[in-house]
Amino acid sequence: MFEEETRRALDHVARGISVRIVGGAGSGRSTVLKSIVADLEKTGAEVFSLSGARLLRETPLAGIGSLGLDARIRQNGPLGVADVLAERLARRGPKAIAVDDVDLLDKESLAVIDIVQRRTRRPLMTTAGDSPLYSQSSVFSPARWPEAKIRLSPLRYDQVNKLLAQTLGSPPDVDLTTAILMKSAGNPRLVVRIAQSAVFSKLLILRDGQWSIASHTLWNEYLQSTIEALLQGLNTDELTALHTLSVLGASPMESLHTMAGPEILDGLERRGLVAVTEDVNNTIWVDVSPPIVADYFRDRHTLSSRRLLTDRIAREIDTPFQPASNPLSPPLAELLKDLRREAGGGTSATRHFQEQLRLLEEAHFGLWESEPSMSNAAAFLKFYWGGAIDPSRIEQVFSGTQFAGADPADSFFFAMTQALWVISYGDGLVAATGILKDLGSAYPDWKAEAEAFAIYLAASFDRMPANLDQALYGLTSHHPESGVVPVIQGMLEIYRFDAQVALMALDSADSYELVTSIEPFVRGLALLIGGQSDEALSFSLAQRAAARRGLDQFRFVASSYVSVLALLQRGLSLEADYVMTSVFALGKHGFLVSFLHDAMLRIAGLRELSASAKTIPSLGTQARKDVADIGPLPGTGKSVYDLVAAQYSSPEEFDERAAVLLEQQIDRGYITEAVYSSLFMLALSPGQRILKGAGRVFKKHCGAMHDQFLAIASAVSDNDHQLLRILLDQYEPDTDLHLIGTLLKGTARRYSLERDPDCAAAFQQTVSAFEVRFQPKGEDLVLDTGAERPQPLSAREIEIAILAGHQSNIEISSRLGISTRTVENHISRALKKTGTASRSGLYDVVRSLRK
């Protein structure tokens, strides 16, 4: 879970730089420190470890006592202890100091560590909370030596999904992962505690190999002590403020002035117990974080014990705040910075978005219930194109809407939505087409739009029609202001990988009255496949930000999908992960956009599968299974994911199946999917058959866009290092730089897994100049041909691997009665067999395998 943070810390320590690991309670900071210490000890370093404790904070030298120094030495006071400890640290060999919860260490122990570290210059590793650590009177001043700060961010959706799979023994479904991510705010300790306590309380059910929620809530009595530990140390005013927010829900700060002042809220934010979000009108919203804390205060036992406070809140609460309806877009130049800032805010922005969407859905349905007119139905159904669907409500709207006096435009949108509902969750393409034919007969002026949408459904859920040009471009629209026909023309040209014609179709429209959220999606894709990746990224991120502010979930998810493709193409994988996490955290989505949600699950799953030993189910398992094998856009079909998820005896077997899949995509007319699949499969494992098939596709549809990548992949496939060196020397940067980096990294890893040191050395020598010149941000992906799968561990290796998770080599050797060198050999072999890079990673893998 924290391998990247552990690696960064070890790099700093190796250069003699101290490290401070910062995170809230339960953030995993102690786990990271233990991993660092374990890996340092594995290399033969001696680490002096101590930890702070709240109850011993006033006990002199209590922290130093954990080092096992002679009690008589401690009688000499801090200076005497510092002399002894400094002498030990000054001895030959690599040494370091580790202090867990340094903000809870007694001041005498702090003084000793401060003096010793300044004398010896040994690297110091500490963990601390998010709040300001050092007061003016503190004896501890890290500014006296080089120090790197590593802040632990909240877990993302994919990380929560992995942690739940490890904790529960089987993967969770989408709803469970989303619910626990939202309730925990990405706090690792809370993720585990919520999951475990929900199992104890029988709030979860294991169905078809996946855990799902069996109740409307995750709160249970087993969580009370966990939450009370988070609240430890708060004063009465702070507890009152949290209780207030728990009862009110997310509230603008200005409405809380009678209940909690800025100083109180600032202190709670530093403790990580409230989240603050600013909306487009510069209104500051405040909410309890993690939300499971609010459940604690809403629990009937807590409410009954603080009844007077509840009554006071009810009396003093201000008028509920009404959000503005005129959102603004951030400046284009700040889009990436805004995205990273949004990512740093954890789940608070997503929770605020969710709550506003819920209120919007209630408002639209309430209007329809009071007056079931076609106009109110259309307004409600527009929300469901993106928002989470309540099947009972949508069926009620379809059956109970009054058609008399309806606006034909609203009737068309109603029929279009009903056709989507039928094809997605009902009787299929034939029934959906029938609904549109009936609409065209009832409203002849809208027949062209109805036929265009029927063609779109056939092309999206079956295959591209053979007579597409004649059928689609022969339509005469009587309602060009709707924008339906040109947008559908543009979308189908995207399927055919013709960006120029797609943009021409969009630009031919007078307006987009009925498809205002779809047009930006099509335009973003057209820019992307047309080779304008930076323009596509800027455009889609701007649309995503505007959609969040405008509470347009369809446009938010659709623009996020385009952003993910563009970010991955640029090698910005961390940013792509966050964009996907923000979509996954919203839970299930409505209608057409649900296919893009599932596509992103498969895209994330593909990268997980290709970068791991497949010991933990990937996010792709959460995508819908009842979809077509072949889809028109990357990830919308399940065949590419299934192809990579399989295990192969040789690269040739993968190459054969990949080539067959490529031919199937071309046969369906899904050229964009064929192009993107070819690029991914070539970066993963460039075989001769897929090279030949991709070459034909690229030559016919892409011009010279991918010629450099194709030539480099061919040289890699042929193991022609001389040609590869020439191609890399002559390479001119293009949109495939990230893919080339991925291909080179994966090839180097394959040589390593095949234990061919001569080829590995020759290959590294070939690509080293290229890596220095361009520093490509390729991902470490490799095809699973069995070489990287965990090899069976001996009983002794399993025993030592379990102990290595929390004991040093010396402790293990003493416990088992074997030499330290033997322990090191067992751990080294176990690391190699499992493909893990650290002792903590080895422990996690062995524990999961034993489960």
Protein Blocks (a to p, Z undefined) as FASTA:
>chain_A
ZZmmmmmmmmmmmnopacdddddehilmmmmmmmmmmmmmmnopacddddddfklmmpgh
klmmmnopafklmmnojmlmmmmmmmmmmpgcjdddddehkllpcfklmmmmmmmmmmno
pacdddddfbdfbdfklcbdfklpccdddddddddfklmmmmmmmmnopacdfklmmmmm
mmnnopaklmmmmmmmmmmnopacceehiacdfbfbfbdfklmmmmmmmmgoiafklmmm
mmmmmmnopadfklmmmmocfklmmmmmmnopaccdddfkopacdddddfklmmmmmpmk
lmmmmmmmmmmmmmmpccdddddfbdcdddfklmmmmmmmmmmnojmlmmmmmmmmmmmm
mmmmmmmmmoccfklmmmmmmmmmmmccdfklmmmmmmmpcfehpafklmmmmmmmmmmm
mmmmmnojklmmmmmmmmmmmmmmlmmmmmmmmmmmmmmmmcccfklmmmmmmpccfblm
nommmmmmmmmmmmnopaklmmmmmmmpmblfklmmmmmmmmmmmmmmnopamlmmmmmm
mmmmmmmmnopaklmmmmmmmmmmmmmmnopamlmmmmmmmmmmnopaehjlmmmmmmmm
mmmmmmmmmmmghlaccfklmpcfkbcfbdfbehkamklmmmmmpccfbfklmmmmmmmm
mmmmmmnopaklmmmmmmmmmmmoccfklmmmmmmmmmmmnommlmmmmmmmmmmmnopa
klmmmmmmmpccdfklmmmmmmmmmmmmmmmmnopaklmmmmmmmmmmmmmmnopabdcd
dddehjmpccdddfklmmmmmmmmmpcfklmmmmnopafklmmmmmmmmmmmnopabfkl
mmmmmmmmmZZ
